[in-house]
Each structure stands twice: as structure tokens, then as C-alpha cells.
Amino acid sequence: MNATTLAAIQSTFEASNQGTIHFGQVIGQLVSAGVESYHVDYRSGCATYYLPDGSTADLNFERP
């Protein structure tokens, strides 16, 4: 995963967690970054983003 894609994922993740963008914007930004799918595990406090080439990005957050 290149640095530009990771930066786009991180900024979307942070904006979503801060509540400054809505779900539709999250999806639009992730699709634009090339994310194929993502999974948020609230129990472990981890969001995993999947790219078509098989690479992933794991971002941790404080559990609610």
C-alpha cells in the first residue's frame, strides 16, 4: 500500500471518528482511495481496510 492511499484512509478514519463526515462521505472517500472493503471491530477497537491487491491497513481506536 502506498503512502498516499494510507494517508487517505487515515484522514477518512479520523474524520469519521470525529463525526465531521457522514457515512456516505466515508464510503465515497474510501472508494476514491481504492479501498475494496473494510471491517470495524468495536470489541477489539480495530478497523481493517482491504485493497484489491490483498494489502490491508489496520487502524486502532478507543473503544466506546
Beta strands, then each sheet from edge to edge (+ up, - down):
strand 1: 37-41
strand 2: 46-50
strand 3: 56-60
sheet 1: 1+ 2- 3+
end
